[in-house]
Amino acid sequence: MNIILKKVKVIDTTSTHHNQLVDLKIENGLITQIANTIEPTSDELIIKEDNLHISPGWFDSSVCLGEPGFEERENIQNGLLTAAKSGFTQIAVEPNNNPITDNQTIVNFIKQKAQGATTEVFPIGALTVGSKGTDLAELFDMKNAGAIAFGDYKKAIGNANVLKIALQYVQDFDGLVIAYSQDDSIIGKGVANEGTEATKLGLKGIPALSEEIQIARNLFLLEYTGGKLHIPTISTAKSIELIKEAKKKGLQVTCSVAVHHLVMTDEKLREFDTRYKVLPPLRDENTRQALIEAVKDGTIDCITSEHNPLDIEHKKLEFDKASFGTIGLESAFTALNTILPVDVIVEKLTKARAIFQLEKVSIKEGEKANLSLFTTEGEYTFTKKNILSKSHNSAFLNLQLKGKVIGCINNNNITLNKE
């Protein structure tokens, strides 16, 4: 397929065309020409839109697709279409399925089901068998099958020795360990951020300490073992400081934050709507501001949608009984565009590619066309018609968001939003 993008603004600090308005030609999946003006011939698809921007394709480091086992929540085919229409050309898929991705057979299954899609899939293998935190899974075999990292989704490794051995073992093949940080004994039956809002509403609190004490322990282990550790979806100011200090020591630690922790607070809980029940929980305004600052100063390496589709049986319940999680692919860019400059957004939606050791992407002639297409202007209200997932558990419903995702180009395919 041959494509010409007309009058697009390039957002790519690695490109000589960064912040320039250009025409760009793609032939058979490669960028063949970038110029002030490119005259089309008869066989090209022309894409032209007011305020059109392009950047290296976005990579989401935490997406749940359900399949195998939870197809009623989401399946791979529709999940990848949702990701592509949301501007993501590559996603890391969490081992949040049944059976859990703890062996090479499931890794191969996910990759085979995703073949030919615009959005590429990179499975995350479970760190322990069945994500039970006891015995290490088949890490090396999964690595050879295509797993890009290893972690138990939303489950902390309670046994410090298991995490220690994992950090030591994966160094033999330059593997990456993902350590979700939560002390279950401190959380107990908590369902919301421990603070004023939870107290007013009579909800059991989740202290910030439950995250911070686990991060501190895991960083001590990393300092002892060496290796590489990724801490997903941090949500407290102390967590930021702990990771900042670890980086100053030279430890190979990276971290992410979820979009919803950057754009909303626990004041949303006043509605008692389980769409806002997420883990880690939504924190207060001071913490939200600290997270935004940590994104800007580089302490937080990347931003994830933390997309977790859940059907109505898991969310339309009393607050205490409902499951944790929100979808986020469809709203990720336009939500971030309300609080961050576009160059920061692009950096944080592409930085995880280096963390997970994927190929670099750049907007240059001769490079593979791996592009996200979007606009930055215009506000809209995010409603159910904007949801592309099979599940509708979005914490972003009825929020005023900014800009629009046009689609993406990758794998010699193009997927566009058509309204």
C-alpha positions, -999 to +999 in steps of 0.1 A: +000+000+000+013+035-010+003+065+012+009+102+012+004+122+043-001+159+034+010+188+056+017+168+087+036+182+117+064+158+128+069+151+165+101+131+167+132+145+185+154+119+167+143+132+133+158+162+114+121+171+106+111+174+142+084+202+146+084+207+108+053+207+085+060+183+057+045+158+032+055+122+038+053+093+013+051+056+023+056+028-002+052-008+008+056-001+045+087+021+042+091+059+044+105+067+010+102+105+009+099+135+032+096+169+016+079+202+017+055+191-011+050+157-027+029+155-058+006+124-057+002+100-085-029+079-091-022+049-069-017+065-035-040+069-005-040+106+004-044+115+041-051+151+047-065+166+079-064+200+097-038+201+124-026+166+115+004+154+136+026+123+133+050+107+157+068+074+161+042+048+168+031+046+204+039+016+226+017+007+256+035-013+282+004-027+300-027-040+281-050-068+290-067-086+261-086-114+280-080-141+254-074-169+261-101-176+287-118-142+292-130-135+257-163-121+271-142-092+284-121-087+253-105-108+225-072-104+207-087-094+174-109-066+187-083-056+213-058-050+186-083-030+165-090-009+196-053-003+201-047+007+165-077+031+164-063+045+196-029+052+179-009+024+194+012+005+170+027-019+196+014-032+229+027-054+257+001-079+267-002-088+304-005-124+315-040-117+328-058-145+310-068-181+316-046-201+314-021-176+326+008-169+302+034-189+321+048-211+293+058-208+257+026-224+244+005-195+255+031-170+243+030-186+208-008-187+209-010-149+215+015-141+189-001-163+163-036-148+169-021-113+164-004-120+130-012-096+103-027-068+125-017-032+123-008-033+160+020-057+170+017-077+202+045-085+226+035-109+254+046-104+290+052-138+306+042-145+341+071-144+365+058-174+386+038-205+377+001-195+376+012-161+390+010-177+424+043-162+436+059-195+445+079-211+417+095-194+388+078-200+354+095-211+322+112-177+318+140-187+293+116-207+271+091-179+271+119-154+262+128-176+232+091-177+222+089-139+222+081-128+257+097-094+263+095-093+301+082-112+331+058-102+359+027-113+377-001-089+368-013-069+398+003-094+421+033-086+442+059-112+450+055-117+487+085-141+489+116-119+487+138-148+478+117-156+447+122-121+434+159-123+443+164-155+423+144-141+394+166-110+392+197-132+392+184-158+368+172-134+340+206-117+338+218-148+319+197-137+289+193-100+296+158-103+308+135-077+324+116-084+357+084-065+363+076-061+400+041-048+409+045-032+443+019-038+469+021-052+504-011-073+507-008-075+545-010-037+547-038-033+521-061-059+538-096-053+525-089-017+513-107-005+482-098+032+480-069+056+488-066+060+525-074+096+531-102+122+536-124+110+508-124+073+518-131+083+554-160+105+545-175+078+523-169+049+547-146+030+524-117+009+536-085+026+529-054+015+510-024+033+525+004+048+503+027+028+526+015-004+511+031+005+478+062+023+492+073-004+515+072-030+487+092-007+464+118-001+490+122-038+495+124-045+458+150-018+453+171-033+481+169-067+463+179-050+430+209-034+446+220-068+459+214-088+428+219-064+399+198-069+368+169-048+355+137-041+372+106-023+360+080-010+385+046-005+369+020+021+377+035+039+407+010+062+425+026+079+455+051+108+461+073+086+482+075+060+455+088+087+432+115+097+457+126+061+463+130+055+425+148+088+420+173+078+447+178+043+432+185+058+398+211+082+413+228+051+427+230+037+392+205+009+396+188-003+364+153+006+375+124+021+354+088+028+362+055+038+346+024+056+357-012+050+345-030+078+326-059+078+351-035+086+380-024+117+361-058+131+352-081+123+381-082+120+419-100+101+446-127+129+446-142+108+418-152+083+445-179+106+457-201+091+430-196+056+444-191+045+407-171+014+405-155+026+372-132+046+394-121+015+414-086+009+402-054-005+416-033+013+428-062+035+438-068+071+427-048+093+451-053+130+461-046+162+442-011+168+457-001+133+447-014+138+412+006+169+408+037+151+421+032+124+395+029+149+367+061+166+378+079+133+379+068+126+344+082+160+333+115+156+351+121+121+338+118+101+371+088+084+356+100+068+324+068+060+306+030+063+307+006+034+302-031+032+295-033+003+320-061-010+298-081-037+317-114-047+302-139-060+327-175-071+319-206-059+337-206-089+361-173-077+376-181-039+378-218-035+383-216-044+420-213-028+454-181-009+456-164-033+480-172-063+458-164-049+423-132-057+406-103-032+402-097-019+367-105+005+339-101+005+301-079+032+288-066+028+253-094+048+236-089+078+259-051+077+266-038+104+242-067+128+244-067+126+282-030+133+284-034+161+260-054+180+286-024+181+311+009+176+292+027+192+262+025+170+231+063+164+229+062+150+265+032+128+257+050+114+226+082+108+246+063+090+274+042+069+250+073+057+231+100+055+258+089+020+270+101+006+236+137+011+248+129-003+283+115-035+267+144-037+242+123-033+211+136-018+178+140+020+177+114+038+156+122+071+138+106+093+111+133+092+085+136+083+049+143+046+045+129+037+079+099+014+084+066+034+087+056+029+123+035+060+129+007+074+151-016+100+135-034+125+157-046+161+161-040+182+192-068+208+189-105+207+197-123+195+228-149+167+231-168+148+258-157+112+260-189+091+259-199+055+253-198+060+215-161+066+219-155+032+235-142+006+211-136-022+236-160-051+242-161-040+279-173-005+288-156+000+322-141+033+315-132+058+342-130+085+315-167+086+306-181+122+306-146+138+309-137+167+286-108+156+266-087+173+239-076+164+204-083+134+183-065+102+173-067+096+136-052+061+136-019+045+129+003+030+102+024-001+109+033-035+093+024-021+059-011-017+072-032+014+080-060+016+105-081+048+107-109+061+128-139+067+107-167+087+123 
